[in-house]
Amino acid sequence: MRSTSKAVIRIEPLQPKDSLLLSAIARRAYADHFRYLWYDDGEAYMERSFSPKALENELSDFANLFFAAYFKDKAAGFLKLRPENTLPLFADANAFEIERIYLAKEFKGKGIGKRMMDTAAGIAGSMGKDLIWLKVMAGNETSIGFYRSCGYSICGEEVLKQPGLRPEHSGMYVMRKDLNDRQPA
């Protein structure tokens, strides 16, 4: 069965010319899961973050790596990696950030998220990174459970400050996964 799932799931790198595709994927996946966070259902945030122009700029920035996830040739989600981004919490580590991992609701439970996480871990490992980290909304128990199943643990808390965000949803956890036998810093 594994070979079948590999055949139907593809993770492909994105370039600046892919900004329209990425915008469509990002808006759909974000709207499926996060509208409730915002007073305006996330419209202003999605325009700021996921307009084709904003994404073209991000895709052109060599500090970012973007990938589209496909299921049976349908765009299902995307992954944004920031290989050189770190936090003071990881000052002694060679850290690697998964900044965004979004999947449209209709594609959940098909192994796509796991493949995206494995893709990120493979890239981080090939770059000699010590750990991978990400942030997750504190109230998002489904995602927290998924990240835990991928070997991540909560190691910090933050407050997200964005205009229009409902304050009761501003809590975030920082999660990490160590990539070698070294004990956490």
Backbone as a chain_set.jsonl record, in Angstrom:
{"seq": "MRSTSKAVIRIEPLQPKDSLLLSAIARRAYADHFRYLWYDDGEAYMERSFSPKALENELSDFANLFFAAYFKDKAAGFLKLRPENTLPLFADANAFEIERIYLAKEFKGKGIGKRMMDTAAGIAGSMGKDLIWLKVMAGNETSIGFYRSCGYSICGEEVLKQPGLRPEHSGMYVMRKDLNDRQPA", "coords": {"N": [[0.816, -1.215, 0.0], [1.99, 1.236, 0.668], [3.551, 2.005, -1.571], [1.57, 2.724, -3.344], [0.463, 5.021, -2.089], [2.664, 6.729, -2.254], [2.751, 7.129, -4.961], [0.476, 8.64, -5.457], [0.793, 10.926, -3.965], [2.547, 13.877, -4.254], [5.307, 16.004, -3.673], [6.398, 19.079, -4.547], [8.866, 21.5, -5.463], [8.391, 25.072, -5.432], [8.456, 28.03, -7.474], [9.023, 31.595, -8.127], [7.299, 32.092, -10.358], [5.138, 30.557, -9.774], [3.301, 31.84, -8.171], [0.527, 32.429, -8.414], [-0.699, 29.887, -8.324], [0.193, 29.058, -5.772], [-1.052, 31.032, -4.212], [-3.776, 30.383, -4.552], [-3.856, 27.796, -3.404], [-2.98, 28.378, -0.779], [-4.902, 30.24, 0.208], [-7.252, 28.676, 0.117], [-6.616, 26.492, 1.833], [-5.984, 27.852, 4.223], [-8.388, 29.226, 4.769], [-10.069, 27.064, 5.193], [-9.401, 26.225, 7.756], [-8.792, 28.342, 9.587], [-10.382, 30.675, 9.736], [-11.972, 31.353, 11.935], [-10.303, 32.57, 13.753], [-10.199, 35.287, 13.427], [-11.594, 38.612, 13.43], [-12.604, 39.481, 10.996], [-12.991, 37.162, 9.558], [-10.532, 36.436, 8.568], [-9.928, 37.697, 6.188], [-8.367, 40.093, 5.717], [-5.85, 39.265, 6.658], [-5.321, 37.098, 4.92], [-5.188, 38.465, 2.496], [-2.957, 40.128, 2.956], [-0.983, 38.174, 3.381], [-1.263, 36.112, 1.465], [-1.723, 37.032, -1.12], [-1.165, 37.013, -4.672], [1.001, 38.754, -5.344], [2.301, 39.247, -2.85], [3.109, 36.641, -2.297], [4.716, 36.107, -4.512], [6.862, 37.776, -3.933], [7.779, 36.52, -1.56], [8.423, 33.989, -2.588], [10.547, 34.707, -4.174], [12.51, 35.29, -2.412], [15.487, 34.092, -1.287], [15.81, 33.034, 1.221], [13.675, 31.523, 1.804], [12.003, 28.409, 1.305], [9.664, 26.898, -0.701], [7.059, 24.507, -1.157], [4.695, 22.664, -3.024], [2.03, 20.488, -2.281], [0.629, 17.661, -3.715], [-2.21, 15.647, -4.36], [-3.187, 12.913, -6.044], [-2.753, 14.408, -8.381], [-4.047, 16.791, -7.762], [-3.841, 20.009, -6.361], [-3.123, 20.192, -3.006], [-2.056, 21.294, -0.673], [0.498, 23.266, 1.029], [3.946, 23.915, 1.848], [6.137, 25.856, 3.725], [9.431, 26.594, 4.25], [12.078, 27.775, 6.338], [15.187, 27.667, 6.326], [17.358, 28.919, 7.663], [16.313, 30.3, 9.773], [15.865, 31.088, 13.174], [15.266, 30.965, 16.749], [15.775, 32.792, 19.833], [15.602, 30.88, 21.82], [16.803, 28.687, 20.713], [19.529, 29.208, 20.543], [21.985, 27.851, 20.769], [21.897, 25.91, 18.866], [21.841, 24.493, 15.562], [19.406, 25.444, 13.882], [16.239, 24.928, 12.141], [13.442, 26.14, 10.505], [10.021, 25.246, 10.131], [7.852, 27.153, 8.702], [5.27, 27.381, 7.657], [2.736, 25.019, 7.224], [0.23, 23.919, 5.483], [-2.853, 22.405, 4.715], [-5.526, 21.65, 2.635], [-8.821, 21.032, 3.811], [-10.25, 18.852, 2.663], [-8.267, 17.056, 2.015], [-7.141, 16.025, 4.268], [-5.939, 13.399, 6.414], [-4.884, 11.632, 4.582], [-2.228, 11.068, 4.485], [-0.673, 13.091, 3.477], [0.18, 15.35, 4.963], [2.057, 14.118, 6.649], [3.929, 13.322, 4.743], [4.775, 15.865, 3.917], [5.965, 16.767, 6.284], [8.0, 14.86, 6.519], [9.444, 15.513, 4.234], [10.403, 18.069, 4.945], [12.012, 17.344, 7.167], [13.892, 15.717, 5.888], [15.207, 17.577, 4.214], [16.226, 19.334, 6.161], [17.931, 17.556, 7.537], [19.745, 16.924, 5.478], [21.02, 19.323, 5.292], [22.493, 19.386, 7.542], [21.335, 20.183, 9.936], [20.527, 20.606, 13.451], [18.088, 20.627, 14.734], [14.546, 20.874, 14.139], [12.022, 23.31, 14.097], [8.784, 24.709, 14.853], [5.811, 26.751, 14.925], [2.612, 26.658, 16.483], [-0.878, 27.191, 16.77], [-2.074, 27.553, 20.041], [-4.566, 26.524, 20.744], [-5.091, 24.624, 18.85], [-5.598, 21.635, 18.882], [-5.706, 19.381, 17.219], [-3.646, 19.759, 15.288], [-1.46, 19.982, 17.03], [-1.423, 17.405, 18.142], [-0.878, 15.952, 15.796], [1.717, 16.948, 15.156], [3.087, 16.048, 17.414], [2.892, 13.299, 16.925], [4.691, 13.136, 14.912], [7.057, 13.374, 16.188], [7.625, 15.781, 17.495], [7.888, 18.122, 20.218], [6.447, 20.285, 22.681], [8.077, 23.254, 23.499], [8.066, 25.873, 24.195], [6.273, 29.015, 24.595], [4.363, 31.564, 22.967], [2.938, 34.761, 22.109], [0.831, 35.652, 19.567], [0.807, 38.493, 17.612], [-1.221, 40.188, 15.71], [-2.972, 42.444, 13.618], [-6.487, 42.517, 13.969], [-6.778, 39.951, 14.89], [-8.479, 37.735, 17.003], [-8.215, 38.11, 20.446], [-8.456, 35.936, 22.218], [-7.473, 33.861, 20.792], [-4.766, 34.109, 20.475], [-2.614, 32.763, 21.557], [0.315, 30.795, 21.202], [2.222, 27.827, 20.644], [5.629, 26.848, 20.682], [7.211, 24.297, 18.999], [9.482, 21.53, 18.832], [11.801, 19.332, 17.179], [14.359, 17.152, 17.663], [17.156, 16.362, 15.676], [19.314, 14.734, 15.963], [21.334, 12.696, 18.157], [21.955, 14.3, 20.233], [21.232, 15.837, 23.356], [18.394, 17.928, 24.115], [18.879, 21.477, 23.921]], "CA": [[0.0, 0.0, 0.0], [2.839, 2.411, 0.728], [3.944, 2.437, -2.907], [0.409, 3.384, -3.929], [0.337, 6.379, -1.559], [3.749, 7.545, -2.795], [2.423, 7.459, -6.341], [-0.592, 9.633, -5.529], [1.223, 12.132, -3.247], [3.777, 14.488, -4.76], [5.743, 17.257, -3.054], [7.222, 19.703, -5.58], [9.306, 22.87, -5.148], [7.723, 26.173, -6.127], [9.283, 29.15, -7.923], [8.217, 32.827, -8.196], [6.267, 32.006, -11.396], [4.038, 29.758, -9.235], [2.614, 32.614, -7.126], [-0.935, 32.296, -8.538], [-1.023, 28.556, -7.811], [0.398, 29.078, -4.323], [-2.099, 31.873, -3.629], [-5.026, 29.616, -4.524], [-3.702, 26.732, -2.405], [-2.861, 28.973, 0.552], [-6.192, 30.808, 0.615], [-8.207, 27.593, 0.368], [-6.232, 25.739, 3.031], [-6.093, 28.715, 5.394], [-9.812, 29.473, 5.029], [-10.66, 25.826, 5.717], [-9.048, 25.929, 9.143], [-8.428, 29.425, 10.498], [-11.237, 31.874, 9.68], [-12.514, 31.651, 13.268], [-9.317, 33.321, 14.54], [-10.203, 36.698, 13.043], [-12.844, 39.369, 13.435], [-13.086, 39.603, 9.616], [-12.858, 35.834, 8.954], [-9.193, 36.262, 8.006], [-9.791, 38.294, 4.851], [-7.223, 41.017, 5.654], [-4.628, 38.468, 6.806], [-5.086, 36.346, 3.685], [-4.76, 39.41, 1.463], [-1.578, 40.513, 3.284], [-0.056, 37.046, 3.366], [-1.442, 35.141, 0.393], [-1.985, 37.595, -2.444], [-0.112, 36.583, -5.6], [2.174, 39.638, -5.264], [3.008, 38.958, -1.602], [3.745, 35.326, -2.415], [5.81, 36.217, -5.48], [7.993, 38.335, -3.182], [8.304, 35.484, -0.674], [9.023, 32.951, -3.428], [11.795, 35.26, -4.719], [13.454, 35.436, -1.302], [16.257, 32.846, -1.177], [15.748, 32.531, 2.597], [12.468, 30.688, 1.879], [11.794, 27.271, 0.412], [8.239, 26.575, -0.785], [6.706, 23.272, -1.839], [3.274, 22.342, -3.153], [1.688, 19.081, -2.092], [-0.423, 17.22, -4.63], [-2.811, 14.335, -4.141], [-3.806, 12.513, -7.323], [-2.577, 15.549, -9.283], [-4.784, 17.968, -7.307], [-3.12, 20.796, -5.36], [-3.735, 19.869, -1.718], [-1.513, 22.099, 0.41], [1.84, 23.779, 0.78], [4.937, 23.904, 2.914], [7.119, 26.939, 3.657], [10.566, 26.33, 5.134], [13.065, 28.849, 6.503], [16.307, 26.88, 6.839], [18.311, 29.664, 8.499], [15.584, 31.06, 10.781], [15.944, 30.495, 14.5], [14.737, 31.73, 17.875], [16.741, 32.823, 20.944], [15.457, 29.607, 22.511], [17.682, 27.705, 20.067], [20.776, 29.92, 20.265], [23.121, 26.935, 20.696], [21.597, 24.838, 17.909], [21.748, 24.79, 14.141], [17.962, 25.211, 13.796], [15.565, 24.968, 10.844], [12.033, 26.409, 10.786], [8.861, 25.008, 9.276], [7.045, 28.335, 8.997], [3.866, 27.103, 7.335], [2.344, 23.746, 6.63], [-1.217, 24.017, 5.364], [-3.462, 21.378, 3.895], [-6.975, 21.839, 2.495], [-9.573, 20.083, 4.643], [-10.648, 17.642, 1.923], [-7.112, 16.175, 1.838], [-6.643, 15.554, 5.562], [-6.062, 11.974, 6.681], [-4.433, 10.845, 3.433], [-0.78, 10.908, 4.555], [0.003, 14.209, 2.817], [0.876, 16.125, 5.993], [3.224, 13.333, 7.059], [4.923, 13.439, 3.664], [5.352, 17.208, 3.968], [6.864, 16.803, 7.446], [9.174, 14.053, 6.155], [10.212, 16.324, 3.276], [11.119, 19.093, 5.725], [13.057, 16.68, 7.958], [14.935, 15.283, 4.959], [15.981, 18.756, 3.809], [16.974, 19.784, 7.343], [19.006, 16.596, 7.764], [20.756, 17.067, 4.426], [21.731, 20.579, 5.557], [23.243, 19.231, 8.782], [20.67, 20.886, 11.038], [20.384, 19.887, 14.722], [16.682, 20.526, 15.12], [13.498, 21.548, 13.368], [11.034, 23.905, 14.989], [7.608, 25.322, 14.245], [4.836, 27.325, 15.853], [1.258, 26.166, 16.277], [-1.851, 27.846, 17.63], [-2.206, 26.788, 21.287], [-5.863, 25.857, 20.797], [-5.23, 23.726, 17.711], [-5.238, 20.317, 19.413], [-5.501, 18.421, 16.13], [-2.296, 19.943, 14.752], [-0.496, 19.65, 18.086], [-1.356, 15.944, 18.174], [-0.185, 15.518, 14.589], [3.147, 17.239, 15.301], [3.615, 15.097, 18.404], [3.025, 11.991, 16.27], [5.872, 13.244, 14.042], [8.247, 13.473, 17.03], [7.832, 17.133, 18.021], [7.414, 18.379, 21.574], [6.288, 21.704, 23.022], [9.245, 23.735, 24.227], [7.927, 27.283, 24.504], [4.997, 29.666, 24.309], [4.428, 32.932, 22.468], [1.656, 35.403, 21.823], [0.796, 36.158, 18.206], [0.28, 39.856, 17.544], [-1.631, 40.523, 14.345], [-4.199, 43.249, 13.629], [-7.711, 41.806, 13.641], [-6.807, 38.614, 15.504], [-9.232, 37.672, 18.255], [-7.206, 37.897, 21.493], [-8.573, 34.611, 22.845], [-6.805, 32.888, 19.925], [-3.423, 34.613, 20.185], [-1.574, 31.916, 22.14], [1.004, 29.864, 20.299], [3.29, 26.991, 21.185], [6.797, 26.52, 19.872], [7.476, 22.858, 19.097], [10.776, 21.184, 18.262], [12.183, 17.935, 16.989], [15.806, 17.026, 17.554], [17.527, 15.534, 14.534], [20.458, 13.887, 16.263], [21.281, 12.099, 19.49], [22.305, 15.311, 21.222], [20.128, 16.215, 24.23], [17.884, 19.281, 23.835], [19.652, 22.583, 24.523]], "C": [[0.852, 1.267, 0.0], [3.213, 2.913, -0.662], [2.787, 3.146, -3.615], [0.303, 4.816, -3.421], [1.452, 7.271, -2.078], [3.433, 7.981, -4.214], [1.369, 8.557, -6.425], [-0.248, 10.928, -4.801], [2.54, 12.607, -3.85], [4.045, 15.773, -3.991], [6.724, 17.884, -4.038], [7.611, 21.123, -5.185], [8.569, 23.893, -5.997], [8.72, 27.291, -6.407], [8.413, 30.416, -7.959], [7.104, 32.786, -9.241], [5.035, 31.234, -10.92], [3.183, 30.513, -8.225], [1.09, 32.504, -7.212], [-1.403, 30.948, -7.999], [-0.914, 28.538, -6.294], [-0.675, 29.906, -3.632], [-3.406, 31.104, -3.506], [-4.973, 28.518, -3.459], [-3.75, 27.319, -0.998], [-4.197, 29.511, 1.048], [-7.203, 29.715, 0.948], [-7.877, 26.874, 1.673], [-6.387, 26.585, 4.29], [-7.559, 28.931, 5.763], [-10.493, 28.239, 5.612], [-10.482, 25.678, 7.223], [-8.983, 27.121, 10.096], [-9.29, 30.681, 10.438], [-11.709, 32.315, 11.066], [-11.567, 32.494, 14.126], [-9.497, 34.836, 14.438], [-11.586, 37.329, 13.148], [-13.448, 39.452, 12.036], [-12.997, 38.28, 8.846], [-11.535, 35.644, 8.224], [-8.956, 36.917, 6.668], [-8.565, 39.209, 4.749], [-5.903, 40.25, 5.759], [-4.318, 37.711, 5.513], [-4.634, 37.268, 2.552], [-3.308, 39.838, 1.696], [-0.599, 39.373, 3.013], [-0.111, 36.198, 2.102], [-1.856, 35.725, -0.948], [-0.875, 37.11, -3.381], [1.148, 37.443, -5.507], [2.98, 39.371, -3.998], [3.754, 37.636, -1.708], [4.86, 35.321, -3.455], [7.054, 36.772, -4.796], [8.615, 37.288, -2.266], [8.99, 34.366, -1.452], [10.363, 33.404, -4.011], [12.88, 35.401, -3.665], [14.167, 34.095, -1.085], [16.288, 32.278, 0.238], [14.576, 31.564, 2.78], [12.547, 29.533, 0.888], [10.312, 26.935, 0.454], [8.045, 25.289, -1.578], [5.184, 23.172, -1.91], [3.12, 20.848, -2.933], [0.519, 18.769, -3.008], [-0.915, 15.846, -4.215], [-3.586, 13.986, -5.4], [-3.858, 13.697, -8.289], [-3.415, 16.773, -8.939], [-3.952, 18.681, -6.244], [-3.841, 20.655, -4.025], [-3.264, 20.771, -0.585], [-0.147, 22.628, 0.046], [2.654, 23.8, 2.062], [5.879, 25.074, 2.685], [8.182, 26.671, 4.705], [11.481, 27.541, 5.166], [14.3, 28.22, 7.152], [17.266, 27.619, 7.762], [17.624, 30.447, 9.61], [15.643, 30.337, 12.114], [15.265, 31.4, 15.519], [15.815, 31.794, 18.943], [16.74, 31.523, 21.755], [16.43, 28.551, 21.979], [19.054, 28.297, 19.737], [21.972, 28.984, 20.082], [22.923, 25.826, 19.674], [21.623, 25.376, 16.482], [20.311, 24.459, 13.74], [17.411, 25.491, 12.397], [14.073, 25.14, 11.115], [11.102, 25.886, 9.694], [7.919, 26.165, 9.591], [5.563, 28.104, 8.718], [3.743, 25.701, 6.766], [0.818, 23.738, 6.648], [-1.721, 22.982, 4.372], [-4.963, 21.64, 3.832], [-7.697, 20.695, 3.208], [-9.894, 18.778, 3.921], [-9.511, 16.63, 1.769], [-6.53, 15.663, 3.151], [-6.849, 14.049, 5.692], [-5.6, 11.078, 5.548], [-2.919, 10.647, 3.423], [0.01, 12.053, 3.954], [0.798, 15.041, 3.823], [2.138, 15.412, 6.456], [4.318, 13.411, 6.002], [5.57, 14.816, 3.656], [6.336, 17.317, 5.133], [8.139, 16.001, 7.165], [10.06, 14.791, 5.156], [11.03, 17.369, 4.012], [12.264, 18.467, 6.514], [14.209, 16.218, 7.069], [15.821, 16.436, 4.518], [16.833, 19.244, 4.972], [18.158, 18.859, 7.615], [20.119, 16.733, 6.741], [21.575, 18.345, 4.586], [22.527, 20.522, 6.856], [22.632, 19.944, 9.973], [20.538, 19.983, 12.26], [18.93, 19.655, 15.09], [15.801, 21.279, 14.147], [12.519, 22.121, 14.382], [9.899, 24.507, 14.166], [6.764, 25.945, 15.343], [3.463, 26.81, 15.476], [0.327, 26.916, 17.229], [-2.102, 26.968, 18.851], [-3.527, 26.03, 21.372], [-6.076, 24.825, 19.696], [-4.766, 22.319, 18.103], [-4.994, 19.284, 18.323], [-4.084, 18.536, 15.578], [-1.235, 19.6, 15.785], [-0.331, 18.135, 18.171], [-0.626, 15.382, 16.96], [1.318, 15.749, 14.719], [3.793, 16.316, 16.333], [3.828, 13.724, 17.768], [4.223, 11.958, 15.317], [7.159, 13.444, 14.851], [8.542, 14.838, 17.613], [7.298, 17.22, 19.446], [7.344, 19.882, 21.807], [7.477, 22.126, 23.868], [9.152, 25.216, 24.578], [6.541, 27.789, 24.145], [5.254, 31.079, 23.828], [3.014, 33.464, 22.321], [1.766, 36.002, 20.427], [0.147, 37.533, 18.228], [0.04, 40.194, 16.088], [-2.883, 41.385, 14.435], [-5.395, 42.406, 13.208], [-7.821, 40.408, 14.22], [-7.597, 38.683, 16.81], [-8.262, 37.315, 19.381], [-7.273, 36.523, 22.156], [-7.891, 33.521, 22.015], [-5.351, 33.277, 19.65], [-2.295, 33.756, 20.764], [-0.993, 30.946, 21.128], [2.005, 29.045, 21.102], [4.41, 26.921, 20.167], [7.035, 25.032, 20.102], [8.788, 22.56, 18.383], [10.91, 19.688, 18.102], [13.691, 17.906, 16.813], [16.145, 16.029, 16.454], [18.759, 14.67, 14.77], [20.334, 13.386, 17.702], [21.581, 13.083, 20.603], [21.054, 15.641, 22.06], [19.68, 17.628, 23.91], [18.672, 20.334, 24.587], [18.916, 23.195, 25.685]], "O": [[0.469, 2.267, -0.607], [3.194, 4.119, -0.908], [3.011, 4.067, -4.401], [0.081, 5.736, -4.209], [1.222, 8.455, -2.323], [3.804, 9.08, -4.626], [1.371, 9.333, -7.381], [-0.927, 11.935, -4.997], [3.509, 11.855, -3.947], [3.126, 16.536, -3.695], [7.764, 17.298, -4.336], [6.796, 21.867, -4.64], [8.176, 23.617, -7.131], [9.694, 27.474, -5.678], [7.192, 30.321, -7.834], [6.054, 33.392, -9.028], [4.0, 31.253, -11.587], [2.413, 29.892, -7.491], [0.423, 32.489, -6.178], [-2.405, 30.882, -7.287], [-1.817, 28.062, -5.607], [-1.16, 29.518, -2.569], [-4.07, 31.166, -2.471], [-5.928, 28.331, -2.704], [-4.47, 26.821, -0.132], [-4.579, 29.262, 2.192], [-7.925, 29.812, 1.941], [-8.75, 26.671, 2.516], [-6.867, 26.094, 5.312], [-7.929, 28.83, 6.932], [-11.398, 28.362, 6.438], [-11.321, 25.074, 7.891], [-9.108, 26.934, 11.306], [-8.931, 31.68, 11.061], [-11.832, 33.51, 11.335], [-11.995, 33.072, 15.125], [-8.995, 35.578, 15.281], [-12.607, 36.664, 12.976], [-14.67, 39.49, 11.894], [-12.933, 38.283, 7.617], [-11.429, 34.781, 7.352], [-7.901, 36.724, 6.064], [-7.803, 39.107, 3.787], [-4.951, 40.545, 5.038], [-3.172, 37.691, 5.066], [-3.789, 36.887, 1.741], [-2.52, 39.905, 0.752], [0.487, 39.593, 2.477], [0.902, 35.621, 1.707], [-2.298, 34.988, -1.829], [0.235, 36.828, -2.929], [2.256, 36.912, -5.583], [4.206, 39.278, -4.054], [4.895, 37.522, -1.262], [5.847, 34.604, -3.296], [8.166, 36.303, -5.041], [9.839, 37.174, -2.197], [10.023, 33.852, -1.022], [11.221, 32.573, -4.309], [14.047, 35.609, -3.998], [13.537, 33.094, -0.744], [16.747, 31.153, 0.437], [14.495, 30.867, 3.791], [13.084, 29.666, -0.211], [9.759, 26.709, 1.53], [8.766, 25.017, -2.538], [4.48, 23.549, -0.973], [3.964, 20.05, -3.341], [-0.456, 19.517, -3.07], [-0.14, 14.995, -3.777], [-4.529, 14.685, -5.775], [-4.879, 13.949, -8.929], [-3.492, 17.706, -9.738], [-3.421, 18.044, -5.334], [-5.028, 20.961, -3.921], [-4.006, 20.989, 0.373], [0.319, 22.471, -1.083], [2.134, 23.718, 3.175], [6.369, 25.267, 1.573], [7.885, 26.537, 5.892], [11.645, 28.243, 4.168], [14.444, 28.237, 8.374], [17.932, 26.981, 8.578], [18.291, 31.192, 10.328], [15.489, 29.117, 12.176], [14.755, 32.467, 15.179], [16.697, 30.935, 18.967], [17.766, 31.126, 22.307], [16.828, 27.639, 22.703], [19.668, 27.911, 18.743], [22.881, 29.297, 19.313], [23.718, 24.887, 19.63], [21.446, 26.571, 16.248], [20.022, 23.342, 13.311], [18.026, 26.188, 11.59], [13.494, 24.366, 11.878], [11.356, 26.057, 8.502], [7.26, 26.161, 10.63], [4.705, 28.581, 9.46], [4.545, 25.268, 5.939], [0.198, 23.571, 7.698], [-1.103, 22.722, 3.339], [-5.602, 21.831, 4.867], [-7.243, 19.551, 3.205], [-9.814, 17.706, 4.521], [-9.757, 15.473, 1.43], [-5.532, 14.943, 3.145], [-7.806, 13.493, 5.153], [-5.892, 9.882, 5.55], [-2.376, 10.115, 2.454], [1.239, 12.001, 3.92], [1.95, 15.395, 3.57], [3.178, 16.046, 6.634], [5.497, 13.549, 6.33], [6.771, 14.937, 3.417], [7.414, 17.893, 4.986], [9.233, 16.425, 7.537], [11.286, 14.703, 5.225], [12.218, 17.539, 3.736], [13.371, 19.005, 6.527], [15.372, 16.317, 7.458], [17.042, 16.297, 4.453], [18.017, 19.535, 4.802], [19.263, 19.327, 7.891], [21.299, 16.667, 7.087], [22.691, 18.44, 4.076], [23.168, 21.503, 7.232], [23.339, 20.276, 10.924], [20.448, 18.761, 12.137], [18.577, 18.633, 15.678], [16.239, 22.186, 13.438], [12.225, 21.495, 15.4], [10.031, 24.774, 12.971], [6.975, 25.699, 16.53], [3.179, 26.556, 14.305], [0.704, 27.236, 18.356], [-2.32, 25.765, 18.711], [-3.591, 24.986, 22.021], [-7.142, 24.214, 19.623], [-3.688, 21.873, 17.708], [-4.156, 18.399, 18.49], [-3.397, 17.527, 15.417], [-0.219, 18.992, 15.452], [0.792, 17.64, 18.263], [0.157, 14.44, 17.085], [2.11, 14.853, 14.426], [4.92, 15.859, 16.141], [4.829, 13.06, 18.04], [4.71, 10.885, 14.959], [8.226, 13.66, 14.277], [9.617, 15.039, 18.178], [6.382, 16.492, 19.83], [8.091, 20.652, 21.202], [7.842, 21.45, 24.83], [10.067, 25.76, 25.197], [5.751, 27.106, 23.494], [6.231, 31.716, 24.222], [2.035, 32.723, 22.399], [2.686, 36.769, 20.142], [-0.931, 37.714, 18.793], [0.976, 40.452, 15.331], [-3.769, 41.099, 15.24], [-5.333, 41.674, 12.221], [-8.847, 39.748, 14.059], [-7.397, 39.589, 17.619], [-7.554, 36.312, 19.281], [-6.252, 36.004, 22.606], [-7.745, 32.388, 22.476], [-4.769, 32.806, 18.673], [-1.126, 34.013, 20.477], [-1.706, 30.359, 20.313], [2.558, 29.507, 22.101], [4.179, 26.933, 18.958], [7.058, 24.561, 21.24], [9.16, 23.257, 17.439], [10.248, 18.894, 18.772], [14.234, 18.558, 15.921], [15.502, 14.988, 16.319], [19.196, 13.953, 13.87], [19.332, 13.637, 18.372], [21.477, 12.744, 21.782], [19.949, 15.712, 21.523], [20.489, 18.449, 23.478], [19.084, 20.129, 25.729], [19.414, 24.133, 26.307]]}, "num_chains": 1, "name": "protein.A"}
